[in-house]
């Protein structure tokens, strides 16, 4: 019996060693599985943290872009109002330009008419100047004739006076005595 017990003890010892080896292998695989799951949990936790950070960053970017969009929308509205005002101003300016163009046309017509009148007046003045030259020449001719006639008259009057003096001188010597 002693052998049996020893054999049984050895058998149980070997079975216990086998069981320990089996548990140790199983425990190692479980620890690997736990480590793998821990790594997975850690990776997922890190991914969640990264996603949370990304989410916060994206939310801030969305807020910034929303604010920028609102500013741009306000700018577009103010630009549209400014464009509408400028369109009105442009229409006014165009209407004023058209009115001034018409006024310029009227002034051009008036200027052309005035130029035509001035040309006619210049022609009339030339004709009057020529007429004045002719009248001046005629007057000069008449003055020359008058001066000649006056000279002839003076010469005749001088001759007449001399003749009267000569007659008076002859009569003075031939005159009868006075009573």
Legacy VTK file of the C-alpha trace (Angstrom):
# vtk DataFile Version 3.0
C-alpha trace
ASCII
DATASET POLYDATA
POINTS 179 float
0.000 0.000 0.000
2.735 2.254 0.478
3.576 2.080 -3.154
0.119 2.685 -4.099
-0.070 5.710 -1.927
3.197 6.964 -3.220
2.093 6.311 -6.711
-1.173 7.949 -5.967
0.643 10.855 -4.417
2.936 11.101 -7.421
-0.049 10.786 -9.689
-1.879 13.522 -7.795
1.296 15.588 -7.729
1.698 15.193 -11.492
-1.995 15.769 -12.015
-1.701 18.836 -9.828
1.337 19.978 -11.843
-0.601 19.338 -15.040
-3.542 21.237 -13.631
-1.238 24.074 -12.563
0.394 24.088 -16.029
-3.019 24.057 -17.644
-4.238 26.871 -15.395
-1.021 28.759 -15.984
-1.430 28.516 -19.795
-5.109 29.380 -19.466
-4.225 32.264 -17.102
-1.594 33.531 -19.571
-4.089 33.477 -22.411
-6.669 35.195 -20.220
-4.110 37.833 -19.222
-3.278 38.349 -22.927
-6.992 38.648 -23.655
-7.383 41.062 -20.730
-4.362 43.067 -21.981
-5.783 43.060 -25.495
-9.159 44.182 -24.181
-7.451 46.766 -21.954
-5.496 48.012 -24.968
-8.717 48.096 -27.005
-10.494 49.968 -24.216
-7.530 52.318 -23.938
-7.446 52.854 -27.717
-11.204 53.424 -27.776
-10.938 55.753 -24.768
-8.170 57.660 -26.555
-10.280 57.711 -29.724
-13.227 59.010 -27.681
-11.008 61.689 -26.122
-9.656 62.601 -29.570
-13.179 62.666 -30.971
-14.341 64.804 -28.041
-11.454 67.195 -28.662
-12.226 67.173 -32.366
-15.909 67.738 -31.594
-15.078 70.723 -29.363
-12.739 72.068 -32.012
-15.365 71.533 -34.725
-18.038 73.194 -32.579
-15.752 76.201 -32.063
-15.044 76.273 -35.798
-18.779 76.020 -36.504
-19.420 78.927 -34.117
-16.644 80.936 -35.761
-17.916 80.118 -39.245
-21.481 80.855 -38.152
-20.356 84.249 -36.825
-18.445 84.852 -40.047
-21.508 83.788 -42.053
-23.660 86.194 -40.039
-21.159 88.999 -40.620
-21.039 88.209 -44.322
-24.834 88.041 -44.463
-25.015 91.440 -42.777
-22.374 92.738 -45.199
-24.331 91.353 -48.144
-27.501 93.026 -46.856
-25.711 96.343 -46.386
-24.081 95.917 -49.810
-27.496 95.249 -51.340
-28.832 98.399 -49.697
-25.799 100.332 -50.898
-26.218 98.902 -54.398
-29.893 99.916 -54.387
-28.939 103.438 -53.254
-26.181 103.626 -55.863
-28.622 102.396 -58.520
-30.991 105.209 -57.590
-28.117 107.683 -57.659
-27.044 106.298 -61.024
-30.564 106.655 -62.394
-30.675 110.247 -61.126
-27.263 110.953 -62.645
-28.309 109.397 -65.957
-31.523 111.414 -65.989
-29.558 114.570 -65.192
-27.032 113.713 -67.914
-29.842 113.240 -70.417
-31.384 116.540 -69.345
-28.023 118.257 -69.645
-27.419 116.599 -73.018
-30.720 118.028 -74.233
-29.776 121.410 -72.775
-26.396 121.165 -74.530
-28.211 120.437 -77.801
-30.377 123.520 -77.237
-27.246 125.559 -76.485
-25.559 124.174 -79.605
-28.549 125.161 -81.697
-28.547 128.608 -80.092
-24.799 128.900 -80.674
-25.177 127.822 -84.296
-27.991 130.330 -84.756
-25.891 133.044 -83.094
-22.916 132.107 -85.296
-25.105 132.302 -88.391
-26.422 135.685 -87.259
-22.869 136.887 -86.611
-21.808 135.658 -90.057
-24.735 137.538 -91.602
-23.854 140.640 -89.564
-20.216 140.330 -90.626
-21.299 140.101 -94.267
-23.557 143.109 -93.784
-20.720 144.993 -92.064
-18.369 144.151 -94.952
-20.970 145.379 -97.370
-21.495 148.516 -95.258
-17.727 149.036 -95.028
-17.438 148.778 -98.787
-20.355 151.170 -99.120
-18.700 153.521 -96.608
-15.442 153.356 -98.630
-17.374 154.197 -101.777
-19.182 157.035 -99.970
-15.864 158.274 -98.556
-14.331 158.212 -102.037
-17.366 160.007 -103.424
-17.181 162.551 -100.585
-13.472 163.012 -101.259
-14.249 163.564 -104.942
-17.018 166.029 -104.030
-14.679 167.797 -101.564
-11.991 168.002 -104.262
-14.575 169.433 -106.672
-15.866 171.793 -103.983
-12.308 172.889 -103.183
-11.692 173.481 -106.907
-14.958 175.375 -107.232
-14.154 177.345 -104.073
-10.661 178.105 -105.427
-12.187 179.106 -108.757
-14.774 181.228 -106.919
-12.077 182.870 -104.812
-10.024 183.518 -107.907
-13.086 184.942 -109.664
-13.985 186.987 -106.595
-10.391 188.239 -106.479
-10.607 189.179 -110.135
-13.977 190.831 -109.521
-12.636 192.803 -106.580
-9.566 193.871 -108.569
-11.756 194.917 -111.454
-13.977 196.876 -109.086
-10.943 198.539 -107.611
-9.627 199.337 -111.058
-13.023 200.790 -112.014
-13.214 202.702 -108.792
-9.723 204.033 -109.348
-10.567 205.167 -112.849
-13.778 206.742 -111.678
-11.990 208.503 -108.937
-9.781 210.250 -111.377
-12.526 210.821 -113.865
-14.985 211.769 -111.390
-16.618 215.232 -111.634
-16.025 217.556 -108.838
-18.259 217.271 -105.990
-20.791 219.986 -105.468
LINES 1 180
179 0 1 2 3 4 5 6 7 8 9 10 11 12 13 14 15 16 17 18 19 20 21 22 23 24 25 26 27 28 29 30 31 32 33 34 35 36 37 38 39 40 41 42 43 44 45 46 47 48 49 50 51 52 53 54 55 56 57 58 59 60 61 62 63 64 65 66 67 68 69 70 71 72 73 74 75 76 77 78 79 80 81 82 83 84 85 86 87 88 89 90 91 92 93 94 95 96 97 98 99 100 101 102 103 104 105 106 107 108 109 110 111 112 113 114 115 116 117 118 119 120 121 122 123 124 125 126 127 128 129 130 131 132 133 134 135 136 137 138 139 140 141 142 143 144 145 146 147 148 149 150 151 152 153 154 155 156 157 158 159 160 161 162 163 164 165 166 167 168 169 170 171 172 173 174 175 176 177 178
